[in-house]
Amino acid sequence: SEIAQKPQTKGKYILVYMVPKQNSVIQYALKLKKETGLQVVMLSKNFRPISVKHRGDSSPEEFVGWFENAEYVVTNSFHGTAFSFIFGKKTISVAHSTRNTRIENVLNLTKQLNKQLQPNGNATFSKEVIIDGGEAYKMLDDRIISSKNFLKNSLTI
């Protein structure tokens, strides 16, 4: 939050962050748009579907700000998932097409793995697949504290 720069956009939005490009991520975001009426903003410069606003050349401060100010995040990225949880965002997690282990691990730790959507884009959209990032992050509190203590003790000479 200390470095986050507020996005230059009007109104509330659904943030899409995907690495790599997966059409199913966009399909799920558009289903959510239909349900909520919110605009879709994508952090990507290589994939430009119609009806989606693009913000591909964001600075690190802008990048963090997009996550902090989003209403929803739709992502297939571990880092997208992490930022969504840190900022307590309603999140739709789509399985990464080839490297899903880290996302599965964090979803498993937060008891949310059953909500992850598969990349085929055929899942029926429902509010039951939306992860409460704030609740998920609370479930990670003990592990975060333990990890910080481990690092402090390991780095102390």
KOLZA-749074 format. One record per residue (C-alpha): x, y, z; residue number from 1; chain. Coordinates in steps of 0.05 Angstrom, whole numbers, plus 5000, padded with zeros to 4 digits. Layout:
<pts>
 east north   up   i ch
    X     Y    Z NUM  A
...
</pts>
This chain:
<pts>
 east north   up   i ch
 5000  5000 5000   1  A
 5057  5047 5015   2  A
 5081  5046 4942   3  A
 5014  5036 4909   4  A
 4992  5089 4859   5  A
 4917  5097 4850   6  A
 4896  5078 4779   7  A
 4872  5131 4731   8  A
 4804  5100 4716   9  A
 4732  5118 4727  10  A
 4689  5072 4769  11  A
 4698  5004 4798  12  A
 4730  4948 4758  13  A
 4748  4875 4751  14  A
 4823  4867 4744  15  A
 4850  4812 4698  16  A
 4922  4790 4707  17  A
 4945  4729 4670  18  A
 5011  4697 4654  19  A
 5010  4667 4602  20  A
 4950  4686 4559  21  A
 4891  4639 4570  22  A
 4826  4653 4534  23  A
 4788  4621 4592  24  A
 4812  4675 4640  25  A
 4779  4727 4595  26  A
 4716  4685 4588  27  A
 4709  4681 4664  28  A
 4722  4756 4671  29  A
 4668  4771 4619  30  A
 4619  4726 4656  31  A
 4634  4765 4719  32  A
 4625  4831 4681  33  A
 4556  4807 4658  34  A
 4538  4791 4731  35  A
 4565  4855 4762  36  A
 4562  4908 4707  37  A
 4634  4928 4723  38  A
 4685  4946 4671  39  A
 4743  4898 4658  40  A
 4815  4923 4662  41  A
 4872  4878 4638  42  A
 4945  4884 4658  43  A
 4972  4859 4591  44  A
 5001  4889 4529  45  A
 5003  4827 4486  46  A
 4931  4804 4488  47  A
 4876  4853 4470  48  A
 4805  4826 4469  49  A
 4749  4873 4449  50  A
 4711  4908 4506  51  A
 4769  4904 4555  52  A
 4810  4964 4577  53  A
 4885  4953 4575  54  A
 4939  4976 4622  55  A
 5000  4937 4599  56  A
 5056  4986 4612  57  A
 5044  4998 4686  58  A
 5100  5018 4732  59  A
 5110  4976 4795  60  A
 5072  5028 4835  61  A
 5014  5028 4785  62  A
 5015  4951 4782  63  A
 5005  4947 4858  64  A
 4953  5002 4855  65  A
 4911  4963 4804  66  A
 4907  4905 4852  67  A
 4895  4948 4914  68  A
 4836  4985 4882  69  A
 4802  4928 4844  70  A
 4734  4903 4864  71  A
 4750  4833 4836  72  A
 4812  4799 4808  73  A
 4810  4744 4756  74  A
 4878  4711 4750  75  A
 4917  4648 4731  76  A
 4980  4675 4764  77  A
 5011  4658 4832  78  A
 5031  4731 4841  79  A
 4962  4754 4819  80  A
 4933  4708 4872  81  A
 4981  4732 4925  82  A
 4967  4806 4912  83  A
 4892  4791 4912  84  A
 4896  4759 4980  85  A
 4942  4812 5009  86  A
 4893  4866 4989  87  A
 4832  4825 5009  88  A
 4801  4823 4940  89  A
 4745  4779 4914  90  A
 4784  4731 4870  91  A
 4770  4682 4815  92  A
 4829  4634 4807  93  A
 4837  4599 4741  94  A
 4886  4541 4739  95  A
 4951  4559 4703  96  A
 4958  4518 4639  97  A
 5027  4489 4657  98  A
 5052  4515 4724  99  A
 4996  4511 4775 100  A
 5032  4480 4835 101  A
 5046  4545 4874 102  A
 4974  4569 4863 103  A
 4947  4502 4885 104  A
 4991  4503 4947 105  A
 4966  4572 4970 106  A
 4894  4554 4954 107  A
 4901  4489 4992 108  A
 4931  4526 5053 109  A
 4870  4572 5052 110  A
 4820  4516 5040 111  A
 4800  4547 4973 112  A
 4827  4495 4924 113  A
 4757  4470 4908 114  A
 4740  4539 4880 115  A
 4796  4540 4828 116  A
 4767  4539 4757 117  A
 4797  4498 4702 118  A
 4826  4532 4641 119  A
 4774  4504 4593 120  A
 4728  4564 4607 121  A
 4667  4518 4610 122  A
 4653  4523 4684 123  A
 4586  4550 4703 124  A
 4598  4618 4734 125  A
 4569  4625 4804 126  A
 4584  4665 4865 127  A
 4609  4601 4899 128  A
 4674  4603 4858 129  A
 4692  4672 4883 130  A
 4746  4670 4937 131  A
 4745  4720 4994 132  A
 4817  4743 4991 133  A
 4813  4776 5059 134  A
 4791  4712 5093 135  A
 4843  4672 5055 136  A
 4898  4720 5077 137  A
 4877  4713 5150 138  A
 4887  4638 5143 139  A
 4959  4650 5122 140  A
 4976  4695 5181 141  A
 5010  4642 5223 142  A
 5051  4617 5164 143  A
 5072  4688 5146 144  A
 5095  4702 5218 145  A
 5131  4635 5220 146  A
 5166  4649 5154 147  A
 5188  4719 5176 148  A
 5216  4691 5241 149  A
 5253  4637 5203 150  A
 5285  4689 5156 151  A
 5304  4734 5215 152  A
 5336  4676 5252 153  A
 5371  4650 5190 154  A
 5400  4718 5171 155  A
 5424  4735 5241 156  A
 5498  4718 5249 157  A
</pts>
